[in-house]
Amino acid sequence: MKESLITTLAILISTIYSFSVTGIDGTAINFSDFQGKKVLIVNTASNSSQVDQYGQLEKLYQLYKDSLVIVAIPSNSFGNEPGNNEAIKSFVMDNYHIHYLLAAKMDVTDSTQSPLYSWLTDKTQNEMMNNRVKNDFTKFLIDSSGRLIGFFDGSVDPMTDEMTSAISR
């Protein structure tokens, strides 16, 4: 009994399924709802030089929407997202007409980093790799079992062979 409890706790800690974030509209986005699908988490910013990736993420989502969940997480961690959630949602929907999930604004770096990003960037928590979010549009790929399997710098376009190959594996 004790060993199975320890195994269960280890699985919960090493997968994304124990996390949730607030959606841009205030509802919860529970990662446990995505079991069996890959998840791509991307920190975004409306004033970033990479802002057109919102559109590329929509193309990627349309290509893989049966097996991939994309969660865009606006952040001002690099000074490129000064707007509030309402302004961010208007900007993204008016300019990119996205169908993937848009979370509420949160910190992705430093001492105010969200618990989700602490897990994504710390090998002692995710049991896979240490990563540092160095810029907007950094991407984390989670497999269909909830484990971190990929990290892509913000300069990597979502529609590159590197990304699509990692998703289709």
C-alpha positions as CSV (number, residue, x, y, z in Angstrom):
1,M,0.0,0.0,0.0
2,K,2.7,2.5,1.0
3,E,4.7,1.8,-2.2
4,S,1.7,2.3,-4.5
5,L,1.0,5.6,-2.7
6,I,4.6,6.7,-3.3
7,T,4.4,5.6,-7.0
8,T,1.1,7.6,-7.4
9,L,2.6,10.7,-5.8
10,A,5.7,10.4,-8.1
11,I,3.5,10.2,-11.1
12,L,1.4,13.2,-10.1
13,I,4.6,15.3,-9.4
14,S,6.3,14.3,-12.6
15,T,3.3,15.0,-14.9
16,I,1.5,18.2,-15.8
17,Y,-1.8,16.8,-14.7
18,S,-1.8,18.3,-11.2
19,F,-1.6,21.8,-12.6
20,S,-4.3,24.3,-13.7
21,V,-4.1,27.9,-14.8
22,T,-6.8,30.5,-15.1
23,G,-8.1,31.1,-18.6
24,I,-8.2,34.6,-20.1
25,D,-12.0,34.6,-19.4
26,G,-11.6,33.6,-15.8
27,T,-12.4,29.9,-16.1
28,A,-10.0,27.1,-15.1
29,I,-7.8,25.3,-17.6
30,N,-7.1,22.0,-15.9
31,F,-4.3,20.1,-17.5
32,S,-5.7,16.8,-16.3
33,D,-8.5,17.3,-18.9
34,F,-5.9,16.8,-21.6
35,Q,-4.8,13.3,-20.8
36,G,-4.1,11.3,-23.9
37,K,-3.2,14.4,-26.0
38,K,0.0,16.3,-26.4
39,V,0.1,19.8,-25.0
40,L,2.2,22.8,-26.2
41,I,2.6,25.6,-23.7
42,V,3.8,28.9,-25.0
43,N,4.5,32.2,-23.2
44,T,3.3,35.0,-25.4
45,A,3.4,38.8,-25.6
46,S,1.5,41.2,-27.9
47,N,4.4,43.6,-28.3
48,S,7.0,40.9,-28.9
49,S,9.1,40.8,-32.1
50,Q,7.8,37.2,-32.3
51,V,4.1,38.2,-32.1
52,D,3.2,36.7,-35.5
53,Q,3.7,33.3,-34.0
54,Y,0.2,33.6,-32.7
55,G,-0.9,33.0,-36.3
56,Q,1.6,30.2,-36.8
57,L,0.3,28.6,-33.6
58,E,-3.2,28.7,-35.1
59,K,-1.9,26.9,-38.2
60,L,-0.2,24.3,-36.0
61,Y,-3.4,23.9,-34.0
62,Q,-5.6,23.4,-37.1
63,L,-3.1,20.8,-38.4
64,Y,-3.0,18.8,-35.1
65,K,-6.2,19.8,-33.2
66,D,-7.3,16.2,-32.8
67,S,-4.2,15.2,-30.9
68,L,-2.7,18.5,-29.6
69,V,-3.8,21.2,-27.1
70,I,-2.1,24.5,-27.3
71,V,-2.1,26.8,-24.3
72,A,-0.9,30.4,-24.9
73,I,0.1,32.1,-21.7
74,P,0.6,35.9,-21.9
75,S,3.4,37.3,-19.8
76,N,5.1,40.6,-19.2
77,S,8.2,38.8,-17.9
78,F,10.2,40.4,-20.8
79,G,8.4,43.8,-20.8
80,N,6.4,43.0,-24.0
81,E,2.9,42.5,-22.5
82,P,1.8,45.6,-20.6
83,G,-1.9,45.1,-21.3
84,N,-4.5,43.5,-19.0
85,N,-6.3,40.3,-19.8
86,E,-9.2,42.0,-21.6
87,A,-6.8,44.0,-23.8
88,I,-4.8,40.9,-24.5
89,K,-7.8,38.8,-25.5
90,S,-9.1,41.6,-27.8
91,F,-5.7,41.9,-29.5
92,V,-5.3,38.2,-30.0
93,M,-8.8,37.5,-31.2
94,D,-9.0,40.6,-33.4
95,N,-5.7,40.0,-35.1
96,Y,-5.2,36.2,-35.1
97,H,-8.7,34.7,-34.6
98,I,-7.2,31.8,-32.5
99,H,-9.1,28.6,-31.6
100,Y,-6.6,27.3,-29.1
101,L,-6.6,28.1,-25.4
102,L,-5.5,31.5,-24.1
103,A,-4.7,31.7,-20.4
104,A,-4.7,34.8,-18.1
105,K,-1.5,36.8,-17.9
106,M,1.2,35.4,-15.5
107,D,4.9,35.5,-14.7
108,V,7.1,32.9,-16.3
109,T,10.5,33.8,-14.8
110,D,12.2,34.9,-11.6
111,S,10.8,34.8,-8.0
112,T,7.2,35.5,-9.1
113,Q,7.2,32.6,-11.6
114,S,4.0,30.6,-11.7
115,P,4.0,27.1,-10.2
116,L,3.4,25.7,-13.7
117,Y,6.5,27.4,-15.0
118,S,8.5,26.3,-12.0
119,W,7.6,22.7,-12.9
120,L,8.4,23.3,-16.6
121,T,11.8,24.7,-15.9
122,D,13.1,22.6,-13.0
123,K,14.3,19.0,-13.5
124,T,13.8,18.2,-9.9
125,Q,10.1,18.8,-10.5
126,N,9.5,17.6,-14.1
127,E,12.1,14.8,-13.9
128,M,13.2,15.4,-17.5
129,M,15.2,18.6,-18.0
130,N,16.2,22.0,-16.7
131,N,15.1,24.9,-18.9
132,R,15.3,28.6,-18.7
133,V,12.7,30.9,-20.3
134,K,14.8,33.5,-22.0
135,N,12.3,35.2,-24.3
136,D,8.7,35.4,-25.4
137,F,7.2,32.5,-27.3
138,T,9.3,29.9,-25.6
139,K,7.6,26.5,-26.1
140,F,7.3,23.4,-23.9
141,L,5.9,20.2,-25.4
142,I,4.2,17.7,-23.1
143,D,3.5,14.1,-24.3
144,S,0.2,12.3,-24.1
145,S,1.1,10.9,-20.7
146,G,1.7,14.4,-19.2
147,R,5.5,14.3,-19.2
148,L,7.7,17.1,-20.5
149,I,9.4,16.0,-23.7
150,G,10.5,19.1,-25.5
151,F,11.7,22.6,-25.1
152,F,11.9,25.2,-28.0
153,D,13.4,28.7,-27.9
154,G,11.1,31.6,-28.7
155,S,12.8,32.0,-32.1
156,V,11.6,28.6,-33.3
157,D,8.6,29.0,-35.6
158,P,5.7,26.7,-34.6
159,M,5.4,25.4,-38.2
160,T,9.1,24.3,-38.6
161,D,9.9,20.7,-39.3
162,E,11.5,20.6,-35.8
163,M,8.2,21.4,-34.1
164,T,5.9,19.3,-36.4
165,S,8.2,16.3,-36.1
166,A,8.2,16.5,-32.3
167,I,4.4,16.7,-32.3
168,S,3.8,13.9,-34.7
169,R,6.1,11.4,-33.0
